[in-house]
Amino acid sequence: MKIIVISDTHKDLNNLRKVALMHQDADRFFHLGDSEVISEYLSPFISIKGNCDYFSNYPLYKDLEICGLKFHLEHGHFINFTNFKEYVESLKCDVFLFGHLHQKVELLFGNTLVLNPGSLFLPRDSEKPSYLIIYIDEETKELSYEFKYL
């Protein structure tokens, strides 16, 4: 299982399309908010509503089970980072994916892997736009990931 995760594209469909075309073999595509475009422009990405997605009807969060692992997706603009660890642990998910910060994050809170793919439009931690690939071995349920740059 191969999952592509992007965030914070802010109307830049060029980089979004580049990533989708480079990874046509992916099984799932997630956009973690602030696309600022309607869903028809985001195919094949499933999207979450970000703080700049004023005219979309995307959900604020999405919980999914993939290969027996519980995923929680949200943009992150409602997160109170003073109790971030407690919030993430309260969700009892295996993987917590969020955007909003425009910078890559990789943390482990208990048994929960916390990842932010950075931004495909205005990265704040690099000069290169970034995204994330998650791999899950469907037999062993083993998860691995890598950050990629355009």
N, CA, C and O atoms as a GROMACS GRO file, in nm:
protein
  600
    1MET      N    1   0.086  -0.117   0.000
    1MET     CA    2   0.000   0.000   0.000
    1MET      C    3   0.090   0.123   0.000
    1MET      O    4   0.183   0.135   0.080
    2LYS      N    5   0.060   0.213  -0.091
    2LYS     CA    6   0.136   0.338  -0.103
    2LYS      C    7   0.038   0.454  -0.092
    2LYS      O    8  -0.061   0.461  -0.164
    3ILE      N    9   0.069   0.546   0.001
    3ILE     CA   10  -0.018   0.661   0.027
    3ILE      C   11   0.063   0.788   0.007
    3ILE      O   12   0.171   0.804   0.064
    4ILE      N   13   0.012   0.879  -0.073
    4ILE     CA   14   0.074   1.010  -0.096
    4ILE      C   15   0.001   1.112  -0.009
    4ILE      O   16  -0.122   1.117  -0.008
    5VAL      N   17   0.078   1.193   0.064
    5VAL     CA   18   0.020   1.292   0.154
    5VAL      C   19   0.080   1.428   0.122
    5VAL      O   20   0.202   1.447   0.124
    6ILE      N   21  -0.009   1.524   0.093
    6ILE     CA   22   0.035   1.661   0.066
    6ILE      C   23  -0.048   1.757   0.150
    6ILE      O   24  -0.149   1.718   0.208
    7SER      N   25  -0.004   1.882   0.156
    7SER     CA   26  -0.078   1.982   0.228
    7SER      C   27  -0.041   2.121   0.179
    7SER      O   28   0.062   2.141   0.115
    8ASP      N   29  -0.127   2.215   0.209
    8ASP     CA   30  -0.098   2.357   0.190
    8ASP      C   31  -0.048   2.391   0.050
    8ASP      O   32   0.063   2.442   0.033
    9THR      N   33  -0.132   2.361  -0.049
    9THR     CA   34  -0.094   2.393  -0.188
    9THR      C   35  -0.143   2.532  -0.230
    9THR      O   36  -0.094   2.586  -0.328
   10HIS      N   37  -0.237   2.589  -0.158
   10HIS     CA   38  -0.283   2.727  -0.178
   10HIS      C   39  -0.298   2.765  -0.326
   10HIS      O   40  -0.230   2.854  -0.376
   11LYS      N   41  -0.388   2.697  -0.393
   11LYS     CA   42  -0.425   2.720  -0.534
   11LYS      C   43  -0.320   2.679  -0.636
   11LYS      O   44  -0.343   2.692  -0.756
   12ASP      N   45  -0.204   2.630  -0.592
   12ASP     CA   46  -0.100   2.589  -0.685
   12ASP      C   47  -0.128   2.446  -0.731
   12ASP      O   48  -0.089   2.350  -0.664
   13LEU      N   49  -0.196   2.433  -0.842
   13LEU     CA   50  -0.229   2.300  -0.894
   13LEU      C   51  -0.114   2.236  -0.969
   13LEU      O   52  -0.115   2.115  -0.990
   14ASN      N   53  -0.015   2.313  -1.009
   14ASN     CA   54   0.098   2.257  -1.084
   14ASN      C   55   0.175   2.155  -1.001
   14ASN      O   56   0.198   2.043  -1.048
   15ASN      N   57   0.215   2.190  -0.880
   15ASN     CA   58   0.289   2.096  -0.797
   15ASN      C   59   0.204   1.977  -0.755
   15ASN      O   60   0.253   1.864  -0.747
   16LEU      N   61   0.076   2.002  -0.729
   16LEU     CA   62  -0.015   1.894  -0.694
   16LEU      C   63  -0.021   1.792  -0.809
   16LEU      O   64  -0.012   1.671  -0.786
   17ARG      N   65  -0.036   1.841  -0.930
   17ARG     CA   66  -0.043   1.751  -1.047
   17ARG      C   67   0.089   1.678  -1.070
   17ARG      O   68   0.089   1.561  -1.107
   18LYS      N   69   0.201   1.747  -1.048
   18LYS     CA   70   0.331   1.681  -1.062
   18LYS      C   71   0.342   1.561  -0.970
   18LYS      O   72   0.384   1.453  -1.011
   19VAL      N   73   0.303   1.581  -0.844
   19VAL     CA   74   0.310   1.472  -0.747
   19VAL      C   75   0.217   1.358  -0.788
   19VAL      O   76   0.257   1.241  -0.784
   20ALA      N   77   0.095   1.390  -0.827
   20ALA     CA   78  -0.001   1.286  -0.868
   20ALA      C   79   0.051   1.208  -0.989
   20ALA      O   80   0.036   1.086  -0.994
   21LEU      N   81   0.110   1.277  -1.084
   21LEU     CA   82   0.162   1.209  -1.204
   21LEU      C   83   0.284   1.124  -1.173
   21LEU      O   84   0.301   1.017  -1.231
   22MET      N   85   0.369   1.171  -1.084
   22MET     CA   86   0.489   1.094  -1.048
   22MET      C   87   0.454   0.967  -0.971
   22MET      O   88   0.532   0.872  -0.968
   23HIS      N   89   0.337   0.966  -0.907
   23HIS     CA   90   0.301   0.854  -0.821
   23HIS      C   91   0.166   0.795  -0.861
   23HIS      O   92   0.079   0.771  -0.776
   24GLN      N   93   0.149   0.772  -0.988
   24GLN     CA   94   0.023   0.714  -1.036
   24GLN      C   95  -0.002   0.575  -0.980
   24GLN      O   96  -0.115   0.526  -0.981
   25ASP      N   97   0.104   0.512  -0.930
   25ASP     CA   98   0.090   0.378  -0.873
   25ASP      C   99   0.040   0.380  -0.728
   25ASP      O  100   0.022   0.274  -0.669
   26ALA      N  101   0.019   0.498  -0.670
   26ALA     CA  102  -0.026   0.507  -0.531
   26ALA      C  103  -0.169   0.455  -0.516
   26ALA      O  104  -0.251   0.465  -0.607
   27ASP      N  105  -0.195   0.400  -0.399
   27ASP     CA  106  -0.328   0.347  -0.369
   27ASP      C  107  -0.421   0.453  -0.311
   27ASP      O  108  -0.543   0.447  -0.331
   28ARG      N  109  -0.364   0.549  -0.240
   28ARG     CA  110  -0.442   0.655  -0.178
   28ARG      C  111  -0.368   0.788  -0.192
   28ARG      O  112  -0.245   0.791  -0.198
   29PHE      N  113  -0.445   0.896  -0.198
   29PHE     CA  114  -0.391   1.032  -0.206
   29PHE      C  115  -0.464   1.119  -0.104
   29PHE      O  116  -0.587   1.129  -0.109
   30PHE      N  117  -0.391   1.181  -0.013
   30PHE     CA  118  -0.452   1.268   0.088
   30PHE      C  119  -0.400   1.410   0.074
   30PHE      O  120  -0.280   1.433   0.056
   31HIS      N  121  -0.491   1.505   0.083
   31HIS     CA  122  -0.457   1.647   0.090
   31HIS      C  123  -0.504   1.697   0.226
   31HIS      O  124  -0.623   1.686   0.258
   32LEU      N  125  -0.413   1.751   0.306
   32LEU     CA  126  -0.444   1.787   0.443
   32LEU      C  127  -0.490   1.932   0.461
   32LEU      O  128  -0.474   1.989   0.569
   33GLY      N  129  -0.544   1.990   0.357
   33GLY     CA  130  -0.608   2.120   0.370
   33GLY      C  131  -0.530   2.237   0.315
   33GLY      O  132  -0.410   2.229   0.288
   34ASP      N  133  -0.603   2.345   0.298
   34ASP     CA  134  -0.555   2.468   0.237
   34ASP      C  135  -0.518   2.448   0.090
   34ASP      O  136  -0.413   2.493   0.043
   35SER      N  137  -0.607   2.379   0.020
   35SER     CA  138  -0.592   2.370  -0.126
   35SER      C  139  -0.646   2.497  -0.190
   35SER      O  140  -0.593   2.545  -0.291
   36GLU      N  141  -0.752   2.550  -0.132
   36GLU     CA  142  -0.822   2.669  -0.182
   36GLU      C  143  -0.885   2.646  -0.320
   36GLU      O  144  -0.906   2.741  -0.396
   37VAL      N  145  -0.916   2.520  -0.350
   37VAL     CA  146  -0.984   2.487  -0.476
   37VAL      C  147  -1.097   2.388  -0.447
   37VAL      O  148  -1.099   2.324  -0.342
   38ILE      N  149  -1.189   2.377  -0.541
   38ILE     CA  150  -1.300   2.284  -0.525
   38ILE      C  151  -1.251   2.141  -0.549
   38ILE      O  152  -1.148   2.119  -0.612
   39SER      N  153  -1.327   2.046  -0.498
   39SER     CA  154  -1.284   1.906  -0.500
   39SER      C  155  -1.259   1.851  -0.640
   39SER      O  156  -1.174   1.763  -0.656
   40GLU      N  157  -1.329   1.901  -0.740
   40GLU     CA  158  -1.310   1.852  -0.876
   40GLU      C  159  -1.166   1.874  -0.924
   40GLU      O  160  -1.117   1.799  -1.008
   41TYR      N  161  -1.099   1.976  -0.872
   41TYR     CA  162  -0.962   2.005  -0.912
   41TYR      C  163  -0.860   1.921  -0.836
   41TYR      O  164  -0.742   1.918  -0.872
   42LEU      N  165  -0.904   1.853  -0.732
   42LEU     CA  166  -0.811   1.780  -0.646
   42LEU      C  167  -0.800   1.631  -0.678
   42LEU      O  168  -0.718   1.562  -0.618
   43SER      N  169  -0.880   1.583  -0.768
   43SER     CA  170  -0.876   1.440  -0.799
   43SER      C  171  -0.733   1.398  -0.834
   43SER      O  172  -0.669   1.465  -0.915
   44PRO      N  173  -0.683   1.291  -0.777
   44PRO     CA  174  -0.746   1.185  -0.699
   44PRO      C  175  -0.735   1.203  -0.547
   44PRO      O  176  -0.755   1.107  -0.473
   45PHE      N  177  -0.705   1.322  -0.498
   45PHE     CA  178  -0.682   1.346  -0.356
   45PHE      C  179  -0.813   1.356  -0.277
   45PHE      O  180  -0.908   1.420  -0.320
   46ILE      N  181  -0.815   1.291  -0.161
   46ILE     CA  182  -0.919   1.311  -0.060
   46ILE      C  183  -0.872   1.429   0.023
   46ILE      O  184  -0.757   1.430   0.066
   47SER      N  185  -0.957   1.528   0.046
   47SER     CA  186  -0.912   1.649   0.113
   47SER      C  187  -0.984   1.676   0.244
   47SER      O  188  -1.099   1.637   0.264
   48ILE      N  189  -0.913   1.745   0.331
   48ILE     CA  190  -0.962   1.795   0.458
   48ILE      C  191  -0.970   1.947   0.446
   48ILE      O  192  -0.894   2.007   0.370
   49LYS      N  193  -1.060   2.009   0.520
   49LYS     CA  194  -1.077   2.154   0.516
   49LYS      C  195  -0.968   2.223   0.598
   49LYS      O  196  -0.946   2.190   0.714
   50GLY      N  197  -0.901   2.318   0.535
   50GLY     CA  198  -0.803   2.400   0.604
   50GLY      C  199  -0.859   2.537   0.636
   50GLY      O  200  -0.971   2.569   0.596
   51ASN      N  201  -0.783   2.618   0.706
   51ASN     CA  202  -0.831   2.750   0.745
   51ASN      C  203  -0.846   2.845   0.626
   51ASN      O  204  -0.911   2.948   0.640
   52CYS      N  205  -0.787   2.814   0.512
   52CYS     CA  206  -0.802   2.898   0.392
   52CYS      C  207  -0.901   2.840   0.291
   52CYS      O  208  -0.919   2.897   0.183
   53ASP      N  209  -0.963   2.730   0.323
   53ASP     CA  210  -1.060   2.666   0.234
   53ASP      C  211  -1.200   2.720   0.264
   53ASP      O  212  -1.287   2.647   0.313
   54TYR      N  213  -1.221   2.847   0.234
   54TYR     CA  214  -1.344   2.916   0.270
   54TYR      C  215  -1.467   2.864   0.200
   54TYR      O  216  -1.574   2.858   0.261
   55PHE      N  217  -1.456   2.826   0.075
   55PHE     CA  218  -1.574   2.792  -0.003
   55PHE      C  219  -1.587   2.643  -0.031
   55PHE      O  220  -1.658   2.603  -0.123
   56SER      N  221  -1.521   2.562   0.048
   56SER     CA  222  -1.528   2.418   0.023
   56SER      C  223  -1.618   2.352   0.127
   56SER      O  224  -1.644   2.407   0.234
   57ASN      N  225  -1.663   2.234   0.094
   57ASN     CA  226  -1.741   2.156   0.190
   57ASN      C  227  -1.663   2.034   0.238
   57ASN      O  228  -1.722   1.931   0.272
   58TYR      N  229  -1.531   2.045   0.240
   58TYR     CA  230  -1.449   1.936   0.290
   58TYR      C  231  -1.475   1.915   0.440
   58TYR      O  232  -1.511   2.010   0.510
   59PRO      N  233  -1.458   1.794   0.488
   59PRO     CA  234  -1.474   1.772   0.633
   59PRO      C  235  -1.356   1.833   0.709
   59PRO      O  236  -1.247   1.850   0.653
   60LEU      N  237  -1.378   1.867   0.835
   60LEU     CA  238  -1.270   1.922   0.919
   60LEU      C  239  -1.167   1.816   0.954
   60LEU      O  240  -1.050   1.847   0.976
   61TYR      N  241  -1.210   1.691   0.960
   61TYR     CA  242  -1.117   1.581   0.986
   61TYR      C  243  -1.174   1.456   0.924
   61TYR      O  244  -1.290   1.451   0.885
   62LYS      N  245  -1.090   1.355   0.916
   62LYS     CA  246  -1.134   1.228   0.860
   62LYS      C  247  -1.059   1.117   0.935
   62LYS      O  248  -0.938   1.124   0.953
   63ASP      N  249  -1.134   1.017   0.978
   63ASP     CA  250  -1.075   0.898   1.040
   63ASP      C  251  -1.094   0.781   0.945
   63ASP      O  252  -1.204   0.755   0.897
   64LEU      N  253  -0.986   0.711   0.918
   64LEU     CA  254  -0.988   0.599   0.823
   64LEU      C  255  -0.914   0.481   0.882
   64LEU      O  256  -0.822   0.497   0.962
   65GLU      N  257  -0.954   0.363   0.841
   65GLU     CA  258  -0.876   0.244   0.874
   65GLU      C  259  -0.817   0.191   0.743
   65GLU      O  260  -0.889   0.164   0.647
   66ILE      N  261  -0.686   0.177   0.742
   66ILE     CA  262  -0.615   0.130   0.624
   66ILE      C  263  -0.522   0.018   0.666
   66ILE      O  264  -0.435   0.038   0.751
   67CYS      N  265  -0.540  -0.098   0.608
   67CYS     CA  266  -0.457  -0.215   0.640
   67CYS      C  267  -0.455  -0.242   0.791
   67CYS      O  268  -0.352  -0.283   0.846
   68GLY      N  269  -0.568  -0.219   0.857
   68GLY     CA  270  -0.576  -0.245   1.000
   68GLY      C  271  -0.520  -0.135   1.088
   68GLY      O  272  -0.520  -0.149   1.210
   69LEU      N  273  -0.470  -0.027   1.029
   69LEU     CA  274  -0.416   0.086   1.105
   69LEU      C  275  -0.516   0.201   1.103
   69LEU      O  276  -0.578   0.229   1.001
   70LYS      N  277  -0.530   0.267   1.217
   70LYS     CA  278  -0.622   0.380   1.229
   70LYS      C  279  -0.549   0.510   1.197
   70LYS      O  280  -0.449   0.545   1.261
   71PHE      N  281  -0.600   0.581   1.096
   71PHE     CA  282  -0.544   0.709   1.054
   71PHE      C  283  -0.641   0.821   1.094
   71PHE      O  284  -0.762   0.806   1.082
   72HIS      N  285  -0.585   0.932   1.140
   72HIS     CA  286  -0.663   1.054   1.165
   72HIS      C  287  -0.601   1.164   1.081
   72HIS      O  288  -0.480   1.189   1.090
   73LEU      N  289  -0.684   1.230   1.000
   73LEU     CA  290  -0.637   1.339   0.913
   73LEU      C  291  -0.707   1.468   0.953
   73LEU      O  292  -0.829   1.470   0.970
   74GLU      N  293  -0.631   1.574   0.970
   74GLU     CA  294  -0.689   1.707   0.992
   74GLU      C  295  -0.588   1.811   0.948
   74GLU      O  296  -0.469   1.782   0.933
   75HIS      N  297  -0.636   1.933   0.929
   75HIS     CA  298  -0.545   2.038   0.885
   75HIS      C  299  -0.455   2.083   0.998
   75HIS      O  300  -0.334   2.097   0.980
   76GLY      N  301  -0.513   2.107   1.114
   76GLY     CA  302  -0.431   2.144   1.229
   76GLY      C  303  -0.451   2.285   1.279
   76GLY      O  304  -0.390   2.325   1.378
   77HIS      N  305  -0.535   2.362   1.213
   77HIS     CA  306  -0.552   2.502   1.255
   77HIS      C  307  -0.632   2.516   1.383
   77HIS      O  308  -0.636   2.626   1.440
   78PHE      N  309  -0.697   2.411   1.432
   78PHE     CA  310  -0.769   2.416   1.559
   78PHE      C  311  -0.688   2.351   1.672
   78PHE      O  312  -0.736   2.344   1.785
   79ILE      N  313  -0.569   2.306   1.643
   79ILE     CA  314  -0.489   2.237   1.744
   79ILE      C  315  -0.430   2.340   1.842
   79ILE      O  316  -0.373   2.441   1.801
   80ASN      N  317  -0.445   2.310   1.970
   80ASN     CA  318  -0.379   2.387   2.074
   80ASN      C  319  -0.247   2.315   2.103
   80ASN      O  320  -0.246   2.209   2.167
   81PHE      N  321  -0.137   2.372   2.057
   81PHE     CA  322  -0.010   2.301   2.064
   81PHE      C  323   0.047   2.292   2.206
   81PHE      O  324   0.146   2.222   2.228
   82THR      N  325  -0.013   2.362   2.304
   82THR     CA  326   0.034   2.347   2.442
   82THR      C  327  -0.006   2.211   2.499
   82THR      O  328   0.060   2.161   2.590
   83ASN      N  329  -0.112   2.150   2.446
   83ASN     CA  330  -0.148   2.015   2.489
   83ASN      C  331  -0.159   1.920   2.368
   83ASN      O  332  -0.245   1.833   2.363
   84PHE      N  333  -0.071   1.940   2.272
   84PHE     CA  334  -0.072   1.864   2.147
   84PHE      C  335  -0.059   1.714   2.172
   84PHE      O  336  -0.135   1.634   2.117
   85LYS      N  337   0.037   1.675   2.255
   85LYS     CA  338   0.060   1.533   2.281
   85LYS      C  339  -0.066   1.468   2.340
   85LYS      O  340  -0.106   1.360   2.296
   86GLU      N  341  -0.127   1.533   2.437
   86GLU     CA  342  -0.247   1.478   2.500
   86GLU      C  343  -0.361   1.468   2.398
   86GLU      O  344  -0.436   1.370   2.398
   87TYR      N  345  -0.373   1.569   2.314
   87TYR     CA  346  -0.478   1.567   2.212
   87TYR      C  347  -0.459   1.448   2.118
   87TYR      O  348  -0.553   1.373   2.093
   88VAL      N  349  -0.339   1.433   2.066
   88VAL     CA  350  -0.311   1.323   1.973
   88VAL      C  351  -0.337   1.188   2.041
   88VAL      O  352  -0.402   1.101   1.983
   89GLU      N  353  -0.288   1.171   2.161
   89GLU     CA  354  -0.307   1.043   2.232
   89GLU      C  355  -0.454   1.015   2.259
   89GLU      O  356  -0.495   0.899   2.262
   90SER      N  357  -0.534   1.120   2.279
   90SER     CA  358  -0.677   1.101   2.307
   90SER      C  359  -0.753   1.043   2.187
   90SER      O  360  -0.859   0.983   2.204
   91LEU      N  361  -0.699   1.060   2.068
   91LEU     CA  362  -0.764   1.010   1.947
   91LEU      C  363  -0.747   0.860   1.926
   91LEU      O  364  -0.819   0.799   1.848
   92LYS      N  365  -0.650   0.802   1.997
   92LYS     CA  366  -0.624   0.658   1.990
   92LYS      C  367  -0.609   0.608   1.846
   92LYS      O  368  -0.667   0.507   1.807
   93CYS      N  369  -0.530   0.681   1.770
   93CYS     CA  370  -0.504   0.640   1.632
   93CYS      C  371  -0.359   0.592   1.621
   93CYS      O  372  -0.276   0.618   1.709
   94ASP      N  373  -0.331   0.521   1.514
   94ASP     CA  374  -0.194   0.475   1.488
   94ASP      C  375  -0.112   0.582   1.416
   94ASP      O  376   0.008   0.596   1.440
   95VAL      N  377  -0.179   0.657   1.328
   95VAL     CA  378  -0.112   0.760   1.248
   95VAL      C  379  -0.195   0.888   1.252
   95VAL      O  380  -0.314   0.886   1.219
   96PHE      N  381  -0.133   0.997   1.292
   96PHE     CA  382  -0.198   1.128   1.298
   96PHE      C  383  -0.131   1.215   1.191
   96PHE      O  384  -0.012   1.244   1.200
   97LEU      N  385  -0.209   1.256   1.090
   97LEU     CA  386  -0.157   1.337   0.981
   97LEU      C  387  -0.217   1.476   0.988
   97LEU      O  388  -0.339   1.491   0.999
   98PHE      N  389  -0.132   1.578   0.980
   98PHE     CA  390  -0.183   1.714   0.982
   98PHE      C  391  -0.095   1.805   0.896
   98PHE      O  392   0.018   1.770   0.862
   99GLY      N  393  -0.148   1.921   0.862
   99GLY     CA  394  -0.077   2.019   0.780
   99GLY      C  395  -0.062   2.149   0.855
   99GLY      O  396  -0.020   2.149   0.971
  100HIS      N  397  -0.095   2.259   0.791
  100HIS     CA  398  -0.104   2.393   0.847
  100HIS      C  399   0.030   2.461   0.876
  100HIS      O  400   0.043   2.581   0.853
  101LEU      N  401   0.128   2.389   0.924
  101LEU     CA  402   0.254   2.451   0.967
  101LEU      C  403   0.347   2.487   0.852
  101LEU      O  404   0.437   2.570   0.869
  102HIS      N  405   0.326   2.428   0.737
  102HIS     CA  406   0.415   2.446   0.621
  102HIS      C  407   0.557   2.398   0.650
  102HIS      O  408   0.653   2.445   0.589
  103GLN      N  409   0.569   2.304   0.742
  103GLN     CA  410   0.698   2.243   0.769
  103GLN      C  411   0.680   2.096   0.809
  103GLN      O  412   0.579   2.058   0.868
  104LYS      N  413   0.779   2.018   0.775
  104LYS     CA  414   0.772   1.876   0.801
  104LYS      C  415   0.780   1.850   0.952
  104LYS      O  416   0.852   1.918   1.025
  105VAL      N  417   0.704   1.750   0.995
  105VAL     CA  418   0.705   1.707   1.135
  105VAL      C  419   0.704   1.555   1.136
  105VAL      O  420   0.632   1.492   1.059
  106GLU      N  421   0.786   1.497   1.222
  106GLU     CA  422   0.780   1.354   1.248
  106GLU      C  423   0.805   1.334   1.397
  106GLU      O  424   0.913   1.362   1.448
  107LEU      N  425   0.701   1.282   1.465
  107LEU     CA  426   0.705   1.262   1.610
  107LEU      C  427   0.643   1.127   1.641
  107LEU      O  428   0.570   1.070   1.560
  108LEU      N  429   0.673   1.077   1.758
  108LEU     CA  430   0.608   0.956   1.807
  108LEU      C  431   0.557   0.987   1.947
  108LEU      O  432   0.635   1.013   2.038
  109PHE      N  433   0.425   0.984   1.963
  109PHE     CA  434   0.361   1.003   2.092
  109PHE      C  435   0.302   0.870   2.133
  109PHE      O  436   0.198   0.829   2.080
  110GLY      N  437   0.366   0.802   2.225
  110GLY     CA  438   0.320   0.669   2.263
  110GLY      C  439   0.329   0.578   2.143
  110GLY      O  440   0.437   0.557   2.088
  111ASN      N  441   0.215   0.523   2.100
  111ASN     CA  442   0.210   0.435   1.984
  111ASN      C  443   0.162   0.507   1.859
  111ASN      O  444   0.137   0.444   1.757
  112THR      N  445   0.150   0.640   1.866
  112THR     CA  446   0.096   0.716   1.753
  112THR      C  447   0.208   0.788   1.678
  112THR      O  448   0.283   0.867   1.736
  113LEU      N  449   0.217   0.760   1.549
  113LEU     CA  450   0.311   0.829   1.462
  113LEU      C  451   0.245   0.958   1.415
  113LEU      O  452   0.136   0.956   1.360
  114VAL      N  453   0.312   1.071   1.437
  114VAL     CA  454   0.259   1.203   1.402
  114VAL      C  455   0.342   1.258   1.286
  114VAL      O  456   0.464   1.274   1.299
  115LEU      N  457   0.276   1.288   1.174
  115LEU     CA  458   0.348   1.333   1.055
  115LEU      C  459   0.280   1.455   0.992
  115LEU      O  460   0.158   1.465   0.986
  116ASN      N  461   0.364   1.546   0.945
  116ASN     CA  462   0.320   1.661   0.866
  116ASN      C  463   0.406   1.661   0.740
  116ASN      O  464   0.529   1.659   0.751
  117PRO      N  465   0.346   1.663   0.621
  117PRO     CA  466   0.425   1.655   0.497
  117PRO      C  467   0.496   1.784   0.458
  117PRO      O  468   0.572   1.784   0.361
  118GLY      N  469   0.473   1.893   0.531
  118GLY     CA  470   0.525   2.022   0.489
  118GLY      C  471   0.430   2.084   0.389
  118GLY      O  472   0.310   2.056   0.391
  119SER      N  473   0.482   2.167   0.302
  119SER     CA  474   0.397   2.238   0.206
  119SER      C  475   0.450   2.224   0.064
  119SER      O  476   0.570   2.227   0.040
  120LEU      N  477   0.358   2.206  -0.029
  120LEU     CA  478   0.395   2.203  -0.171
  120LEU      C  479   0.400   2.343  -0.231
  120LEU      O  480   0.440   2.359  -0.346
  121PHE      N  481   0.361   2.446  -0.155
  121PHE     CA  482   0.355   2.581  -0.210
  121PHE      C  483   0.450   2.678  -0.140
  121PHE      O  484   0.532   2.741  -0.208
  122LEU      N  485   0.442   2.691  -0.010
  122LEU     CA  486   0.526   2.786   0.063
  122LEU      C  487   0.592   2.716   0.182
  122LEU      O  488   0.552   2.737   0.296
  123PRO      N  489   0.694   2.634   0.156
  123PRO     CA  490   0.758   2.565   0.269
  123PRO      C  491   0.828   2.665   0.360
  123PRO      O  492   0.890   2.761   0.314
  124ARG      N  493   0.818   2.640   0.491
  124ARG     CA  494   0.883   2.728   0.589
  124ARG      C  495   1.010   2.667   0.647
  124ARG      O  496   1.081   2.733   0.723
  125ASP      N  497   1.038   2.543   0.612
  125ASP     CA  498   1.156   2.477   0.668
  125ASP      C  499   1.259   2.438   0.561
  125ASP      O  500   1.358   2.371   0.591
  126SER      N  501   1.235   2.480   0.438
  126SER     CA  502   1.323   2.443   0.328
  126SER      C  503   1.291   2.535   0.210
  126SER      O  504   1.188   2.601   0.208
  127GLU      N  505   1.379   2.537   0.114
  127GLU     CA  506   1.349   2.611  -0.009
  127GLU      C  507   1.273   2.524  -0.108
  127GLU      O  508   1.222   2.573  -0.208
  128LYS      N  509   1.266   2.394  -0.078
  128LYS     CA  510   1.201   2.301  -0.169
  128LYS      C  511   1.065   2.258  -0.115
  128LYS      O  512   1.052   2.226   0.003
  129PRO      N  513   0.962   2.257  -0.201
  129PRO     CA  514   0.832   2.205  -0.160
  129PRO      C  515   0.844   2.058  -0.122
  129PRO      O  516   0.919   1.983  -0.185
  130SER      N  517   0.769   2.016  -0.020
  130SER     CA  518   0.780   1.878   0.027
  130SER      C  519   0.645   1.809   0.035
  130SER      O  520   0.540   1.873   0.041
  131TYR      N  521   0.651   1.677   0.035
  131TYR     CA  522   0.533   1.593   0.054
  131TYR      C  523   0.580   1.464   0.119
  131TYR      O  524   0.699   1.447   0.145
  132LEU      N  525   0.488   1.374   0.144
  132LEU     CA  526   0.516   1.254   0.220
  132LEU      C  527   0.463   1.132   0.146
  132LEU      O  528   0.357   1.136   0.084
  133ILE      N  529   0.540   1.024   0.154
  133ILE     CA  530   0.492   0.895   0.105
  133ILE      C  531   0.492   0.798   0.222
  133ILE      O  532   0.592   0.784   0.293
  134ILE      N  533   0.379   0.733   0.243
  134ILE     CA  534   0.366   0.630   0.346
  134ILE      C  535   0.350   0.496   0.276
  134ILE      O  536   0.271   0.483   0.182
  135TYR      N  537   0.427   0.398   0.322
  135TYR     CA  538   0.418   0.262   0.270
  135TYR      C  539   0.370   0.170   0.382
  135TYR      O  540   0.415   0.181   0.496
  136ILE      N  541   0.277   0.081   0.349
  136ILE     CA  542   0.232  -0.018   0.447
  136ILE      C  543   0.241  -0.155   0.382
  136ILE      O  544   0.184  -0.180   0.276
  137ASP      N  545   0.313  -0.244   0.448
  137ASP     CA  546   0.318  -0.382   0.404
  137ASP      C  547   0.185  -0.445   0.445
  137ASP      O  548   0.155  -0.455   0.564
  138GLU      N  549   0.106  -0.486   0.349
  138GLU     CA  550  -0.029  -0.534   0.378
  138GLU      C  551  -0.031  -0.666   0.454
  138GLU      O  552  -0.131  -0.698   0.518
  139GLU      N  553   0.076  -0.742   0.448
  139GLU     CA  554   0.081  -0.868   0.522
  139GLU      C  555   0.124  -0.847   0.666
  139GLU      O  556   0.060  -0.898   0.758
  140THR      N  557   0.232  -0.772   0.686
  140THR     CA  558   0.286  -0.754   0.820
  140THR      C  559   0.229  -0.633   0.892
  140THR      O  560   0.246  -0.619   1.013
  141LYS      N  561   0.163  -0.544   0.819
  141LYS     CA  562   0.109  -0.417   0.871
  141LYS      C  563   0.222  -0.321   0.911
  141LYS      O  564   0.198  -0.223   0.982
  142GLU      N  565   0.343  -0.349   0.865
  142GLU     CA  566   0.457  -0.263   0.896
  142GLU      C  567   0.450  -0.136   0.811
  142GLU      O  568   0.429  -0.142   0.690
  143LEU      N  569   0.467  -0.023   0.877
  143LEU     CA  570   0.458   0.107   0.812
  143LEU      C  571   0.596   0.171   0.803
  143LEU      O  572   0.674   0.166   0.897
  144SER      N  573   0.623   0.232   0.688
  144SER     CA  574   0.744   0.313   0.672
  144SER      C  575   0.703   0.438   0.594
  144SER      O  576   0.596   0.442   0.534
  145TYR      N  577   0.788   0.539   0.596
  145TYR     CA  578   0.755   0.663   0.529
  145TYR      C  579   0.881   0.735   0.487
  145TYR      O  580   0.990   0.708   0.537
  146GLU      N  581   0.864   0.826   0.393
  146GLU     CA  582   0.973   0.913   0.353
  146GLU      C  583   0.920   1.047   0.306
  146GLU      O  584   0.815   1.056   0.242
  147PHE      N  585   0.994   1.151   0.340
  147PHE     CA  586   0.963   1.284   0.291
  147PHE      C  587   1.031   1.300   0.155
  147PHE      O  588   1.145   1.258   0.135
  148LYS      N  589   0.961   1.362   0.062
  148LYS     CA  590   1.015   1.384  -0.072
  148LYS      C  591   1.009   1.534  -0.102
  148LYS      O  592   0.931   1.608  -0.041
  149TYR      N  593   1.093   1.576  -0.197
  149TYR     CA  594   1.099   1.716  -0.236
  149TYR      C  595   1.080   1.728  -0.387
  149TYR      O  596   1.122   1.641  -0.463
  150LEU      N  597   1.017   1.836  -0.429
  150LEU     CA  598   1.006   1.864  -0.571
  150LEU      C  599   1.126   1.944  -0.615
  150LEU      O  600   1.137   1.979  -0.733
   0.00000   0.00000   0.00000
